[in-house]
Amino acid sequence: MYEIKTQAFFSAAHHLLNYDGACENQHGHNWMVEAFVRGEALDKSNILIDYKVLKKELNEVLEGLDHKDINELPDFKGESPSSEMIASYIYSKLKEKIVQLYKVSVWETQTSCCSYFEEE
């Protein structure tokens, strides 16, 4: 089994709904996103997936979040856009393009991260 990972970044604002604390107020993050791909079969170049392809597709998904108020986006309307929900959202959008996608991790800070993956 092989696994590769790439990272990308976006900046956005959000606030949590149904939350009692500072994060109920609008605030922003410089998010780091990691996309993991797993598989057993390599192509004729002996690679699982070209990093350029994975980065391109991930960046296209993140363009829809970058410099936005996530609460105002149609996919999050009425939802609390927690790191968990953002990781799930990115995973579902990226999975449409990268079938070998295994996991997406979303970092709000250097020490706080959430990952989303589906059971195999």
C-alpha positions as CSV (number, residue, x, y, z in Angstrom):
1,M,0.0,0.0,0.0
2,Y,1.3,3.5,-0.9
3,E,0.2,6.8,0.5
4,I,1.0,10.3,-0.7
5,K,0.1,13.6,0.8
6,T,0.0,17.2,-0.4
7,Q,-0.7,20.4,1.4
8,A,-2.5,23.6,0.4
9,F,-3.6,26.7,2.2
10,F,-6.6,29.1,2.3
11,S,-7.7,32.0,4.4
12,A,-11.3,32.4,5.5
13,A,-13.6,33.6,8.2
14,H,-16.3,31.7,10.1
15,H,-18.2,31.6,13.3
16,L,-19.7,28.6,15.1
17,L,-23.4,28.3,15.7
18,N,-24.8,26.8,18.9
19,Y,-21.5,27.3,20.6
20,D,-20.9,29.2,23.9
21,G,-17.5,30.8,23.8
22,A,-15.3,33.1,21.8
23,C,-15.6,31.0,18.6
24,E,-19.3,32.0,18.3
25,N,-17.9,35.4,17.2
26,Q,-16.7,35.8,13.6
27,H,-13.0,35.1,13.3
28,G,-10.6,34.0,10.7
29,H,-7.9,31.3,10.2
30,N,-5.1,30.7,7.8
31,W,-6.1,27.1,7.2
32,M,-3.7,24.3,6.1
33,V,-5.3,21.4,4.3
34,E,-3.7,18.0,3.7
35,A,-5.0,15.6,1.1
36,F,-4.0,11.9,1.4
37,V,-4.2,9.4,-1.4
38,R,-3.8,5.7,-0.9
39,G,-3.5,2.8,-3.3
40,E,-1.7,-0.3,-4.3
41,A,-1.5,0.1,-8.1
42,L,1.2,2.3,-9.6
43,D,1.1,3.7,-13.1
44,K,3.6,3.1,-15.8
45,S,5.9,5.8,-14.2
46,N,5.6,3.9,-10.9
47,I,3.7,6.7,-9.2
48,L,0.3,6.4,-7.4
49,I,-0.9,9.9,-8.6
50,D,1.0,12.8,-10.0
51,Y,1.4,15.4,-7.3
52,K,0.6,18.2,-9.8
53,V,-2.8,16.6,-10.4
54,L,-3.6,16.2,-6.7
55,K,-2.4,19.8,-6.0
56,K,-4.4,21.3,-8.9
57,E,-7.6,19.5,-7.9
58,L,-7.2,20.4,-4.2
59,N,-6.5,24.1,-5.0
60,E,-9.6,24.2,-7.2
61,V,-11.8,23.0,-4.3
62,L,-10.1,25.5,-1.9
63,E,-10.7,28.4,-4.3
64,G,-14.4,28.2,-3.3
65,L,-13.4,28.8,0.3
66,D,-10.5,31.2,0.1
67,H,-11.1,34.7,1.4
68,K,-14.8,33.9,2.1
69,D,-17.1,34.0,5.1
70,I,-17.8,30.3,5.2
71,N,-21.1,30.8,7.0
72,E,-22.4,32.6,4.0
73,L,-21.6,29.9,1.5
74,P,-24.6,27.9,0.2
75,D,-23.1,24.6,1.3
76,F,-22.8,25.8,4.9
77,K,-26.0,28.0,5.1
78,G,-27.6,27.3,8.5
79,E,-24.8,24.9,9.5
80,S,-22.0,25.5,12.0
81,P,-18.9,25.4,9.9
82,S,-16.6,23.6,12.3
83,S,-13.3,22.1,11.2
84,E,-15.1,18.8,11.1
85,M,-17.6,20.1,8.6
86,I,-15.0,21.8,6.5
87,A,-12.9,18.7,6.3
88,S,-15.9,16.6,5.3
89,Y,-16.9,19.3,2.7
90,I,-13.4,19.3,1.1
91,Y,-13.2,15.5,1.2
92,S,-16.6,15.2,-0.7
93,K,-15.7,17.7,-3.3
94,L,-12.2,16.3,-3.9
95,K,-13.4,12.7,-3.9
96,E,-15.4,13.6,-7.0
97,K,-12.2,14.2,-8.8
98,I,-9.6,11.9,-7.1
99,V,-11.1,8.4,-6.6
100,Q,-8.1,7.2,-4.6
101,L,-8.6,9.9,-2.0
102,Y,-8.2,8.5,1.5
103,K,-8.3,11.4,4.0
104,V,-8.5,15.2,4.3
105,S,-7.0,17.0,7.3
106,V,-7.8,20.6,8.1
107,W,-5.6,22.6,10.4
108,E,-7.0,25.7,12.0
109,T,-3.8,26.4,13.9
110,Q,-0.3,24.8,14.0
111,T,-1.6,22.6,16.9
112,S,-5.3,22.0,16.1
113,C,-6.3,19.6,13.3
114,C,-9.4,17.6,12.2
115,S,-9.4,14.7,9.7
116,Y,-12.2,13.2,7.7
117,F,-12.1,9.9,6.0
118,E,-14.6,7.2,5.2
119,E,-14.5,3.6,6.5
120,E,-13.3,1.1,4.0
